Amino acid sequence: MSNGTRQYVCSLVVLRLVFGFLIFGFLSASAQPEASPEVNARLTAYWNSMERILFSPLPADTMAAVDCHQLDSATFYFYDYIKIAKNVLPPLVFKTKAVYYLLELQTRFRDIYLRNPRANFCYKEKNYTLLNIAAKLDPGNMMIKNNLLLFNSEIQRLEHNQTVELLKGVELENARQQDSLRRKAELLNLQESQLKDQNDALSVQETKLKNQEWELIFNEKKILQQRKTLSIQVSKIQNQYVIISLFLVVVLLLVLVLVLSVVGRSLRITRRQKNIIELQKNEVYRQKEIVDSHQKEIIDSIRYAKRIQNAMLKEQEHVSLHLPEHFVLFKPKDIVSGDFYWSMEKDDFWYLAEADCTGHGVPGGFLTMIGTAFLNEINATKEVLSPAEILDRLRARFIKELGQKGVYGESNDGMDISLCRFDRSKVISQWSGEITLQWAGANSPLFLLKADEFLEIGANKQPIGYVDNPEPFANHSFVLKKGDIVIISSDGYADQFGQNNKKLKKKVFKELLYSIREQPMHDQKRHLEKFHADWKGDLFQTDDICVIGIRI
């Protein structure tokens, strides 16, 4: 801001204050004309609104548009005020208030311009209008005239600055236009060079097109020549097709005659073969009747052997005569079983055995009878033998009677057996209290279920029969209490194949025995039978089954 501008602003402020005091003194001394309350209220409202706008401080961040909007509102209030006041107030009072308010508006416009030069248009328009109104209201006021002169000089300076800025903008615009023209000229030169290159390319393409036209004419002539040659070849092929068709017709006729002759010969051969097949069929029926008759005789013999085997085996009723709660699960694979069970009472001792002979069916059945006979013979003396001594003697009799010497190719028949001896000398007429059990086994273990404990006692790893380097069988002794369960079993139950083509195995068999230990013995038997049937499904039984359980 220049020094002259600052001086001007200061003078305006001082004059405004002095002039204001004079006006308020004059107004306070003057008598107001009578006016209606509504008019006085409107004048008072307009005057308060103008004072609120003119004497409120300008915020530091006020923009030019906001300032001009406030002054527009003040100007609006001023116009409404003078429309009413000139008809109500005395002329001197109206003139004094109007000039005072105009000077205040002009000063506020000046302040806005000094704060924000971008508001010069708003300042010029509004200030010029207000000064003209003030000059008309008070023509002899020198301050208004000085403000008009100063405002005119200010307007000239602003217009000069605007002209200078406009010239600078015009120069910049000329420079930009010249630069644009230069670029357009360069672009035109580039386009001319591109057009020239395109014309050259077009000329090259025209030359290529002419060459291609000559090539097409040459190719058309060549194609016409090829068509002539092709028509000649087609006519030759058609002639050959006629000849081949005639040849094929002749060949088909010959083949038809040959096929008819072959079919007739085949029919004659078929009739002869049919007669031969009828004769062979009758012969097969005759042979089948003979085989059925022989099979019936064999089956009757096997069933008779089963009756003999059952007669030699202890019946379950007889076995159960002096036993506590128990079950016997006996399921032969065939009509005759290779498994058997044996029992004997001698003094205060009771023997019980389960044996699995080599093979099953008729061969196994013969071994069961031999084994039963040998066990009865060994225990026919008055001597009370331990289970291990009985197995040692049984092995010796098998080897001797079957003539086993360990020679290659001879029979290796024998059996796996589990033999128990219960000592009832301390218990009279009932199975209660503590019972002594002695046991020995040949490839057949013993299972003991004692309260929450499951014991498997391993047998000697040698059968009843010939083996290299035989060892005496070991004798085991146990004390059984009431509620203990003794299980002896062949391997037929655990070796059964199921629907998944896998064996049931001894682990599953042991888990099954342990899971049903609390049930009555007859229910345990039914559970074992059902589990075996469900596991087997539609498959055949794999081996003979013999499972015996006793609860003390």
Solvent accessible surface area in square Angstrom, and as a share of the most:
residue,aa,sasa,rsa
1,M,127,0.57
2,S,69,0.45
3,N,110,0.57
4,G,47,0.45
5,T,26,0.15
6,R,116,0.42
7,Q,129,0.57
8,Y,33,0.13
9,V,31,0.18
10,C,81,0.48
11,S,49,0.31
12,L,10,0.05
13,V,53,0.31
14,V,90,0.51
15,L,78,0.39
16,R,57,0.21
17,L,102,0.51
18,V,78,0.45
19,F,49,0.21
20,G,6,0.06
21,F,153,0.64
22,L,117,0.58
23,I,4,0.02
24,F,99,0.41
25,G,39,0.37
26,F,74,0.31
27,L,21,0.10
28,S,94,0.61
29,A,89,0.69
30,S,30,0.19
31,A,87,0.68
32,Q,104,0.46
33,P,51,0.32
34,E,175,0.78
35,A,31,0.24
36,S,50,0.33
37,P,105,0.66
38,E,118,0.53
39,V,39,0.23
40,N,69,0.35
41,A,62,0.48
42,R,127,0.46
43,L,14,0.07
44,T,75,0.43
45,A,53,0.41
46,Y,35,0.13
47,W,36,0.13
48,N,75,0.38
49,S,16,0.10
50,M,1,0.00
51,E,52,0.23
52,R,150,0.55
53,I,24,0.12
54,L,10,0.05
55,F,115,0.48
56,S,44,0.28
57,P,121,0.76
58,L,46,0.23
59,P,71,0.45
60,A,111,0.86
61,D,118,0.61
62,T,20,0.12
63,M,99,0.44
64,A,14,0.11
65,A,81,0.62
66,V,77,0.44
67,D,1,0.01
68,C,17,0.10
69,H,124,0.56
70,Q,65,0.29
71,L,2,0.01
72,D,56,0.29
73,S,34,0.22
74,A,0,0.00
75,T,14,0.08
76,F,117,0.49
77,Y,52,0.20
78,F,0,0.00
79,Y,76,0.29
80,D,27,0.14
81,Y,6,0.02
82,I,32,0.16
83,K,125,0.53
84,I,27,0.14
85,A,0,0.00
86,K,121,0.51
87,N,121,0.62
88,V,31,0.18
89,L,19,0.09
90,P,38,0.24
91,P,113,0.71
92,L,102,0.51
93,V,3,0.01
94,F,25,0.11
95,K,72,0.31
96,T,22,0.13
97,K,30,0.13
98,A,1,0.01
99,V,2,0.01
100,Y,14,0.05
101,Y,5,0.02
102,L,3,0.01
103,L,9,0.04
104,E,5,0.02
105,L,0,0.00
106,Q,3,0.01
107,T,7,0.04
108,R,27,0.10
109,F,1,0.00
110,R,7,0.03
111,D,43,0.22
112,I,4,0.02
113,Y,18,0.07
114,L,48,0.24
115,R,93,0.34
116,N,18,0.09
117,P,88,0.55
118,R,176,0.64
119,A,5,0.04
120,N,33,0.17
121,F,137,0.57
122,C,22,0.13
123,Y,5,0.02
124,K,30,0.13
125,E,88,0.40
126,K,60,0.25
127,N,0,0.00
128,Y,106,0.40
129,T,62,0.36
130,L,3,0.02
131,L,2,0.01
132,N,48,0.24
133,I,40,0.20
134,A,1,0.01
135,A,29,0.22
136,K,163,0.69
137,L,45,0.22
138,D,29,0.15
139,P,89,0.56
140,G,57,0.55
141,N,25,0.13
142,M,119,0.53
143,M,30,0.14
144,I,1,0.00
145,K,91,0.38
146,N,82,0.42
147,N,2,0.01
148,L,32,0.16
149,L,121,0.60
150,L,59,0.29
151,F,4,0.02
152,N,63,0.32
153,S,55,0.36
154,E,16,0.07
155,I,29,0.15
156,Q,120,0.53
157,R,114,0.42
158,L,9,0.05
159,E,85,0.38
160,H,115,0.52
161,N,56,0.29
162,Q,68,0.30
163,T,67,0.39
164,V,51,0.29
165,E,116,0.52
166,L,120,0.60
167,L,102,0.51
168,K,119,0.50
169,G,30,0.29
170,V,66,0.38
171,E,112,0.50
172,L,106,0.53
173,E,68,0.31
174,N,66,0.34
175,A,56,0.43
176,R,140,0.51
177,Q,93,0.41
178,Q,124,0.55
179,D,45,0.23
180,S,45,0.29
181,L,114,0.57
182,R,123,0.45
183,R,151,0.55
184,K,114,0.48
185,A,48,0.37
186,E,91,0.41
187,L,93,0.46
188,L,102,0.51
189,N,94,0.48
190,L,96,0.48
191,Q,76,0.34
192,E,110,0.49
193,S,50,0.32
194,Q,87,0.39
195,L,101,0.50
196,K,135,0.57
197,D,90,0.47
198,Q,101,0.45
199,N,88,0.45
200,D,77,0.40
201,A,47,0.37
202,L,97,0.48
203,S,57,0.37
204,V,80,0.46
205,Q,98,0.43
206,E,102,0.46
207,T,78,0.45
208,K,115,0.49
209,L,100,0.50
210,K,127,0.54
211,N,78,0.40
212,Q,93,0.41
213,E,101,0.45
214,W,181,0.64
215,E,103,0.46
216,L,107,0.53
217,I,80,0.40
218,F,130,0.54
219,N,63,0.32
220,E,105,0.47
221,K,133,0.56
222,K,107,0.45
223,I,79,0.40
224,L,98,0.49
225,Q,113,0.50
226,Q,99,0.44
227,R,155,0.57
228,K,129,0.55
229,T,62,0.36
230,L,104,0.52
231,S,67,0.43
232,I,100,0.51
233,Q,90,0.40
234,V,62,0.36
235,S,51,0.33
236,K,117,0.49
237,I,107,0.54
238,Q,108,0.48
239,N,93,0.48
240,Q,103,0.46
241,Y,150,0.57
242,V,85,0.49
243,I,117,0.59
244,I,95,0.48
245,S,36,0.23
246,L,115,0.57
247,F,130,0.54
248,L,93,0.46
249,V,81,0.47
250,V,81,0.47
251,V,50,0.29
252,L,117,0.58
253,L,103,0.51
254,L,116,0.58
255,V,70,0.40
256,L,97,0.48
257,V,98,0.56
258,L,114,0.57
259,V,70,0.40
260,L,111,0.55
261,S,63,0.41
262,V,79,0.45
263,V,69,0.40
264,G,22,0.21
265,R,146,0.53
266,S,50,0.32
267,L,91,0.45
268,R,127,0.46
269,I,45,0.23
270,T,72,0.42
271,R,144,0.53
272,R,139,0.51
273,Q,95,0.42
274,K,130,0.55
275,N,92,0.47
276,I,90,0.46
277,I,104,0.53
278,E,82,0.37
279,L,123,0.61
280,Q,105,0.47
281,K,93,0.39
282,N,85,0.44
283,E,73,0.33
284,V,90,0.52
285,Y,111,0.42
286,R,119,0.43
287,Q,79,0.35
288,K,111,0.47
289,E,119,0.53
290,I,66,0.34
291,V,86,0.49
292,D,61,0.31
293,S,55,0.35
294,H,101,0.45
295,Q,92,0.41
296,K,132,0.56
297,E,105,0.47
298,I,102,0.52
299,I,50,0.25
300,D,60,0.31
301,S,67,0.43
302,I,38,0.19
303,R,128,0.47
304,Y,125,0.47
305,A,24,0.19
306,K,60,0.25
307,R,143,0.52
308,I,70,0.35
309,Q,5,0.02
310,N,48,0.25
311,A,86,0.67
312,M,70,0.31
313,L,12,0.06
314,K,64,0.27
315,E,92,0.41
316,Q,67,0.30
317,E,134,0.60
318,H,95,0.42
319,V,4,0.03
320,S,41,0.26
321,L,114,0.57
322,H,82,0.37
323,L,20,0.10
324,P,24,0.15
325,E,76,0.34
326,H,35,0.16
327,F,6,0.03
328,V,3,0.02
329,L,2,0.01
330,F,43,0.18
331,K,69,0.29
332,P,36,0.23
333,K,68,0.29
334,D,66,0.34
335,I,57,0.29
336,V,4,0.02
337,S,1,0.00
338,G,0,0.00
339,D,0,0.00
340,F,0,0.00
341,Y,14,0.05
342,W,3,0.01
343,S,4,0.03
344,M,43,0.19
345,E,81,0.36
346,K,26,0.11
347,D,113,0.58
348,D,70,0.36
349,F,37,0.15
350,W,6,0.02
351,Y,0,0.00
352,L,1,0.00
353,A,1,0.00
354,E,1,0.00
355,A,0,0.00
356,D,21,0.11
357,C,5,0.03
358,T,60,0.35
359,G,42,0.41
360,H,68,0.31
361,G,9,0.09
362,V,53,0.31
363,P,91,0.57
364,G,0,0.00
365,G,2,0.02
366,F,112,0.47
367,L,11,0.05
368,T,2,0.01
369,M,39,0.17
370,I,52,0.27
371,G,0,0.00
372,T,3,0.02
373,A,46,0.36
374,F,17,0.07
375,L,0,0.00
376,N,60,0.31
377,E,88,0.40
378,I,14,0.07
379,N,4,0.02
380,A,80,0.62
381,T,72,0.42
382,K,195,0.83
383,E,90,0.41
384,V,51,0.29
385,L,1,0.01
386,S,22,0.14
387,P,0,0.00
388,A,8,0.06
389,E,81,0.37
390,I,0,0.00
391,L,0,0.00
392,D,44,0.23
393,R,100,0.36
394,L,0,0.00
395,R,24,0.09
396,A,59,0.46
397,R,58,0.21
398,F,0,0.00
399,I,47,0.24
400,K,154,0.65
401,E,91,0.41
402,L,56,0.28
403,G,43,0.41
404,Q,7,0.03
405,K,156,0.66
406,G,42,0.40
407,V,94,0.54
408,Y,216,0.82
409,G,73,0.71
410,E,64,0.29
411,S,58,0.37
412,N,133,0.68
413,D,44,0.23
414,G,5,0.05
415,M,4,0.02
416,D,38,0.20
417,I,0,0.00
418,S,0,0.00
419,L,0,0.00
420,C,0,0.00
421,R,23,0.08
422,F,0,0.00
423,D,34,0.18
424,R,46,0.17
425,S,58,0.38
426,K,182,0.77
427,V,23,0.13
428,I,147,0.75
429,S,108,0.69
430,Q,112,0.50
431,W,36,0.13
432,S,34,0.22
433,G,43,0.42
434,E,104,0.46
435,I,2,0.01
436,T,42,0.24
437,L,0,0.00
438,Q,38,0.17
439,W,0,0.00
440,A,0,0.00
441,G,1,0.01
442,A,0,0.00
443,N,63,0.32
444,S,7,0.05
445,P,29,0.18
446,L,0,0.00
447,F,6,0.03
448,L,1,0.01
449,L,6,0.03
450,K,51,0.22
451,A,85,0.66
452,D,115,0.60
453,E,89,0.40
454,F,49,0.21
455,L,60,0.30
456,E,64,0.29
457,I,24,0.12
458,G,50,0.48
459,A,17,0.13
460,N,30,0.16
461,K,183,0.77
462,Q,14,0.06
463,P,42,0.26
464,I,0,0.00
465,G,3,0.03
466,Y,90,0.34
467,V,34,0.20
468,D,109,0.57
469,N,139,0.71
470,P,78,0.49
471,E,109,0.49
472,P,105,0.66
473,F,9,0.04
474,A,45,0.35
475,N,64,0.33
476,H,58,0.26
477,S,73,0.47
478,F,45,0.19
479,V,82,0.47
480,L,0,0.00
481,K,119,0.50
482,K,158,0.67
483,G,35,0.34
484,D,10,0.05
485,I,5,0.03
486,V,3,0.02
487,I,2,0.01
488,I,2,0.01
489,S,7,0.05
490,S,10,0.06
491,D,71,0.37
492,G,0,0.00
493,Y,1,0.00
494,A,11,0.09
495,D,39,0.20
496,Q,0,0.00
497,F,74,0.31
498,G,1,0.01
499,Q,115,0.51
500,N,87,0.45
501,N,120,0.62
502,K,127,0.54
503,K,83,0.35
504,L,1,0.01
505,K,127,0.54
506,K,91,0.38
507,K,144,0.61
508,V,52,0.30
509,F,6,0.03
510,K,52,0.22
511,E,98,0.44
512,L,15,0.07
513,L,4,0.02
514,Y,69,0.26
515,S,74,0.48
516,I,3,0.02
517,R,48,0.18
518,E,135,0.60
519,Q,64,0.29
520,P,58,0.36
521,M,0,0.00
522,H,101,0.45
523,D,38,0.20
524,Q,3,0.01
525,K,49,0.21
526,R,138,0.50
527,H,70,0.31
528,L,0,0.00
529,E,64,0.28
530,K,134,0.57
531,F,64,0.27
532,H,2,0.01
533,A,53,0.41
534,D,88,0.46
535,W,62,0.22
536,K,43,0.18
537,G,32,0.31
538,D,144,0.74
539,L,74,0.37
540,F,187,0.78
541,Q,28,0.13
542,T,43,0.25
543,D,28,0.15
544,D,1,0.01
545,I,0,0.00
546,C,0,0.00
547,V,0,0.00
548,I,1,0.01
549,G,0,0.00
550,I,3,0.01
551,R,47,0.17
552,I,12,0.06
